[in-house]
Amino acid sequence: MRYGYPRQVVIVSIGDLVLDVRIVPAGPLEPDDDSPASIAIGGGGQAANFCAWTAASGEPVRLVTRIGEDDTGRRLVSDLEARGVEVRAVWAAEPTGIIAVVVGPDGRRSMATQRGASVGLSPDDLEEAWFRDAALLHVPGYSLFVEPIASAARAAIRVVREAGGMVAVDLSSAAGLRAFGPARMAYVLARMKPEVLFATEAEAATLAVPLDSLAQVPVLKLGAAGSMVYGHKLAAPEVKMVDPTGAGDAFAATFCIAFERGRPVVALETSIVGQGLPAPHNLRAARGCETAIRDEGATPATVAVLDGRLRVGLSDADLERIASGSVKVSSRDLGPLVILRAAGATTVAATMRVAAMAGVRFLATGGIGGVHRGHPEDQSADLEELARSPVAVFCAGAKIILDLRLTLERLESLSVPVLGYGTDEFPAFYSRRSGCPVSVRVDGQDECARVLHAAWETGGRGAVVAIPPPADLEGAEEMTLRAVAEIRDLSGPDVTPRLLARVAELSGGRSLDLNVDLVVNNARVAAQVARAFFA
């Protein structure tokens, strides 16, 4: 089932539309003589290619470009419009640009470029209406290398950002990066903060700055070998190569479509890695969750604060860095940690906020925070964040060390629905039963997806999806009461980790194994529901 969006989703690209002349020699080129070749002429340019492939996928797309007011320019615009692309052309006296592409026997390409009218696009040429409805703005590196088109691109980005849209940048050319200055481009990208950054291996090597420090989603294009996303390699399907020209633009277009409109992505918190579980259970849980999400056809997006940036998607080395030493980060701490550049492991509250900023609607964790036993004034920030961020949190209820009845009452007062996944009772983390009813029961991923969609369509924000744990921990309630009695005077963010650690000691480690099993199970269910939501 595909659900509607509150506004039409339009992808916009700002950049070049040029004449492509593709030459595929039948053999080695002979100097000072004729050489047989296959020659094709058509529309090209990275922005135009991106838009053509986006339209071919059935998505609404707009190209903003400057082009020569000549026969070539008019034919190129007409052809692109016939392919379903809305073209906002600024007509110019300069000639339409031309790119000559020579394809070698190994598929590698050599290009000679005359940019023509396209690079003369200026901020004065733009109309804000061309960008106000953009859910995502695609910016080729070519549109950032020279003025005045670079100023036009920055103006477009400002309009898109003000309207709540996202930005994807493709670095375009290693040679262009060298001419512009790699350090200068890294500075531009750091200020721009694109959600998605595409680069080939040559472009990434030229930039010489880790892509994941410049964008939420770094995408390394590996050609026929596939791509690297979130530090994980994705193999490309085997195909017969006919002409590789524009293949990278086709990949970028389909990736952006999936990222914006149909991506089943599940966010994961990292306080379970940094503070919640001891080694080796912490990394076992984190890796197990990511694997379970991928196995269900969704994308894991583990959240943390690293090197002064909010990170959505971590490599395995990043996870180990969080495990080796990090600060527990709630939603109130995100800003300070960005400035202090400390390694931060995000709680459910912080992860919800970052996920909402990135457009991710699904989050998996072990258990949410709540109202502490014997201290009703001590309430987790998770509860308030659930009332603010439109994210569904999949969990085994609230942590057993909490007052479940008061936690549910607080969620009710905040208008946060609590969905029991295949259960009428709110799970008690280590136990399937608590005696506390949920607000509504849902059976299966499709019904859960429909209920969440209806909740968001009617103005709801966060939601709790409570999933019974795979097994019960015998004596969990008694061990919890003993732990609470022993650590009665502790307060603040250290309470939960200390209490869970004491329960682990009292259970002989059985609670740790169950904790890993239940959080992986929650991640699996979250991925199944996310996939149903976007089907």
N, C-alpha and C positions, 0 to 999 in steps of 0.2 A: 504494500500500500504506500502510495506517495501522498504526502500531505501538502497542503498549500502553504504559501509563505505570505506574510503580511504585506509584502510589496513584490512587484515583479523583480526577479533576480536578473540583473543585466551585468555582463562582463564587458569591460571597456579596455581597449588598448590604445595607447598614444604613441605614434611613431611613424615608420616609413611604409609607403606603398610605392614600389619601384618596378621597373621592367626587369625580369629575370631572363637571362640568356644562358641556358644550360648546355654545355658541350661535353659529350662523352666520346672521346676519340676511339676509333677502332683499333688503334695501335699507337706506338710511339709517335709523337709529333715530329715531323720533319722540318728542320729550319729552312727557310727560303723556298718552301714547296707546299703543295696541297697535301692535306692529310684527311682521309675519310673519317667522318664523325657523325654521330647522331646529335642534332641540334634542335632544341625546343625553346620556344619563346612564350612567356606568360607572366602573370603577376607574381611578385615576390616582395621581399622585405620582411623582417622578423615580425613586426606588428601585424602586417597583413596576413602572413602565413598563420599566425596564432589565431586571428579572427576567422579565417577560412576554415580551419580545423574545428574551432569552437562551434561555428554555424553548422558544419557537417555533422556534429554530434547532437544537433537539435536544440542548442541553447541560444537564447537571445544575446547578441553581441554587437558591439559598436566599435568602429575604428575612427579615431580622430587623427587626421593627417593633413599635411600640406603637400600639394602636388601641382605639377606644371599644368597650366591651362593650354594644353596641346592635345593633338589627336591621341597620342599614347596615354596621357593621363586620363582622358575621358573614357577610353576603352577599358583601362584598368579599373576605374571606379564602377563602370557599368557591369563588368564581369564579376566584381566582388559583390555588388548588390544582387546580382542574379544568383549568387551562391547563398544568399540569405543574410549578408552582413549589412547592417545599417552603417553607412559611411557619412561622416561629417567632414567634408573636404573643404579645406581652405585653398582656393585657387590662386596660383602664383604666376608671375611672369617668367621665372626661371624654368628651365626644362625639367621634365620628369626624370628622376634618377634611374640609373641602370646598374645592374650587377651582372657581371659575367662570371659564370661558375664552370670551371673545368674539372671534370670528375675523372680521377685516375683509375687504373685497372684494379686497385685494391679498395676502391670506394671512397678514398680520401679526396677532399675537395680543395681546390685553390680558387680564391675569389679576388676579382678586381672590381672595385666599387667607385661609382660616381654618384654621390648622394643626391645631387640636384636640389630640387625645391624643398625636400622634406626637412632638412636641418634648419630651415628658416622659420619654422613654426615658433610663434612668440606668445607670451601670455595675453597680449591684446587680441590675438586671433581667436581666443577661446570663449565659449559661452558656458556659464556655470551649469546650465540645464543639461549639458552633455555628460556631466559627471555626477549630478545629484542623486540619480537613481542607481548608481553603480554599486553592486555588492562587492566587486573586486576589480581593481585597476591593475592591468598588466603593463609593466614599464620595461621595455628593452634597454639594455645598457647603452645601445646606440643613442637612445633619447636622453642620456645623461652625460655623454662624452663632450658635447660641444654646445655652445650658445648660438642662437637664443632658445633652441628646443629644450635645453636642460631647464631653463627657467619656466618654460611652459609646462614641462613634466612636473616640476615642483608645485606649480600653481594648481595643477590638476589633482595632485596628491592631497593638497590642503583641503580642497573641496570634498574629495572622497572621504577623507578622515572626518571632517565635520559632519558628514551625513552618516557616519558609522560604518563605512565600507572598509575593505581590506586592500592591501597592496602586495603584489607579487613582482619581483624584479628578476630579470634574466640577464646575466652578465654579458652575453652576446659574443664577445671577442677578446681573446688574449692579447692580440695586437692592439686593439682599442684600449684595453686596460693599461698596457705599457705606455701608450702615448698619453693617456689621461693621468697616470700615476697611481699605482696600486694603493699606496698609503692614503692618497687623497680620496680614492673611491671607498676605501674602508671607512674613512671618516664620514663620507656622505651617507653610506648605508647605516652606520651607527646612529646618525641623527634621524634618518628616515624610518628606521625600525620596521622593515617589511615583514609581513607575516610569513611569506614564502620567498626563498632565494634559490634560483636555479644557477648552476655553473657546471661547465665541463671540467674534466680533470686538469686540462691546460689552464683554464681560467682560474680555477681554485688555486693552482700552484702559483700563478702569477700574482693573485691577490695576496697570498702568503699570510692570511688571517683565517682562523677557523671559521667556517661558514656558520656553525651553530652559535657563535658569539655575536652574529649580526642579524639573525632572523629566528623566528620561532620554529619554522620548519625549513631546515636546510636540505636541498635536493641536489645531489651530485649526479649529473648525467654521464653514463658510462657507455653510450652508444649501443652497439649490439650486445654488450654484456649486461645491459639493464640500467639500474640506478641504485643509488644509496640514499635512503630516507631514514631520518632519525638514527643514523649510524648503522642501519641494517640494510644489507644488500638484497635487492629485488631483481630476480632474473627476468630478462626479456623473453617473450615467446619466440620460438624459432619461425622465421619467415624467409621467403625468398626476396633478396634485395633487388629492387628494380632501379630505384633512384633514391639515394639517401638525402637529397636536398630537402630541407624543411622537416626532417624527421624529428629533430630536437624541438622544433616549434609545435609539432603535432603532439609530442609527449607533454610539453608544458601546458598545452590547451586542455588535454584530457585530465591532467593532474589537477589543474585549477578548477575544472568543472567538478571533479570528485571532491576536492577540498571544500568548495563552496556549497554544493547542493546535495550531494548524496553520500557523504562520507560517514560511515559508522565508526566514530572515534570514541574511545573510552578513556577518560582521565584517571590517573592513579596518584595517590598521595605518597609522600616520601617520609613522613614522620615515622611510619612503621619501619623504615630502613634505618633512619638516624637515631631514633629513640625508643620505638615501640617494641622491637624484638631484638634479642641478642644474636650475635653471630653463632652459627651460620644460618639461623632461621630467617634473619632479616632479608638477606639477598636471595635465599631460596623462595621466600614469599614474593619478592619483587619480580624475579625472573619467571616464577610460576604464573603470576598474573599476566605478564606480557605474553607468554606463550599461549595461555588459555584464550586470551583475546584474539591473537592472530589465528589460532586454530578455528575460531568461530567466524573468520572472515572480516574482522574489524581491525582497527589500528590502535595500539596502545599509545597513550600520550602521558608519560610519567612527568610530573610537575616538580620543579625545584627552583631555587634561586641560586644562580652561579655566576660569578664574575660580574656582578652588577646588572644582571638581566634576569627577567622572569623566563624560565625555560619550560616549554611544553614539548616533551619528547626528549629522552635522555639516552645516551649510549651506555654500554655496560661499564665503561670506564667512569662515566659520570655517577652511576649507581654506587660503584665502589668508593668513589670520592665522598659521596654522602654518607656511606656506611662508616668510613674511616674517621669522620669527624665533621659534624655540622650542627648548626643551631636550629632549634625547633621554632618554626615560623607560623604564626597565626595570621589572619587577615590584617590585623592592625600593624603587623611587623613588615609587611611587604615593601612599603616605601623606604623605611630606614635601612633594611637589608640591601636594597638595590644601591643605595648611596654608599653604605659601608663595604659593599662588595664581599660580604661574608658568604660562605656556603650555607644555604638554608634548606632544611627539610620541611616541607609544607604539611600542615595539618589538613583535616577535612575542610575547615573553613577557608583557609588560604587557597587550597586547591580548587574549591568551588569558585572562588572569585576569579582566579586566573583562568579556569576553564571557561567561565562565562565570557571573559574578555576575549578569548580565542574562539568563541562560538561553539564550544563543545558542551553538549547537553547531558552527557552520561558520565558518572563517576563511580568507581568501585573502591570500597574500603572494607576493613574488618567490621568495625562498629563505630557509630557516631558518638560524639560526646553528648553530655546532657547535664542533668541536675545531680550534684553529688549527694550521696547518702549522709544524712545528718547535717548537711550544710546547704540548705536550699538557696542560700544567697550565692553559692559558687556554681555558676552555670557556664557551660562551654560556649565559646563563640560560634560553634557549629550551628546552634539553634537559630541565632540571629541571622547568620549568613544564609540559612535555608529559606528565611523569609525574604531575602534580597535577590539571590542569584537564581536564574531559571535553569537549574541543574537537578537531575534526578540522582540521588545518592543510593547506591545498592549496597546493603550492609546486612549483617546478622543481628539487626536491632541495635540498641545502645549497649555499650560495654557493661558487663554484669556488675561491676563495682559501683554503678550509678543507681539512683532512685528511678526506676523505670516508670512508675506511675506518675511522678511529678514531671519527668521528662516528657511523657506523652501529653500531659495537661498543658505544658508550656508550648509544645508543638501545635496543639489545638488552638491555643490563644494567638499564635502567630499565623494561623490559617495555613499550616503546612500539612498536606495530606500524607497519611501513612498507609501505604499499600502493602498488604500481606501477600507475598508471592506464594500462592498455594497454601495459605494458612489464614485462619481467623484470629490467631494470637500473635502478639508482638514477641518475636524471639528474644531470648535473654543471653545472646552472644554465645555462651558455651552450652546453652540449653535451648531446646526447641520450643519450650512452653514457659510462659511467665504468668499466665492468668490475666494478662492485660489485653483487651481487644484492640485490633487495628481499626482504622476508619473505614477501610474498604478492602475486600479480598479480590485479588486478580489471579486468574488461572492461565498460565502460559504466556509466552513472549508476545503473541499477537494482541491478546487482551490487554496486557500491561502497556504495550506501545500505544494502543488506542486510548486508554485512560490517561496516560501522560500527555498525549497530544491534546485531548479535550481539556485537560487541566491548564495547559499553557494557552490554548486558544481562548479560554474564558478568563484570562488575566492572572492565572496562578504563577507562582515563581518556583521555589524549590519544592522537591518532593522526596519522601523517604520510601524506598522499596525494600521491605524487610524480608529477608530470605532465611528460612530455618537453617541452622548449621548442618553439615553432613552427618554429625553424630553428637551425642550428649556427653558432657564431661561429668562423670559420676562424682557427687559431692561438691559440685561447683558452688552452690549457694553457701554451704557451711564454710568452705575455704575462703569465700569472699567476705563473709561476716568476720572471720578471724583476722583477715588481712586489714580490713577497715578498722577493727578495734586496735590493732597493733600500730597503725600509722595514722591515728586519729588527728594528731596535731599538725600534720603536713598540709600545706596549701599551695596554690599556684599551679604552674604548668608541669611541675614535677610529680603531682599527685598520681595521675593516671599511670605513667610508666612505673612508679614505685609499687603501686598496688598490683598491677599486672605481673610485675616481677615476683612479688611475694606469692601470688597465686600460683605462678609457675613453680616456685620452690615447694609449696605445699602439695602440689599435684605430682611432684617428681618429674616434671618436664612434660607431662601429658598435655597440659594446656597449650604449650608452645606448638606442638604438632597439630593440635586441633585448630589453633589460630591460623597456621599456614594453610591448612586444608580449607577452612571456611572463607578466607579472603580470596583464595584462588577460585573457589566455587562462586563467590559473589562476582568476581571479574568475568567469569564465563557467562553467567546469567545476564550481566550488564551488556556484554557483547551481543548475545542473542537478541535481547530486546532492542538494542541500537540498530542491529541489522534489520529487524522487523520494522522498525520505525522508518527507515529510509528505503525499504524495499519498494 
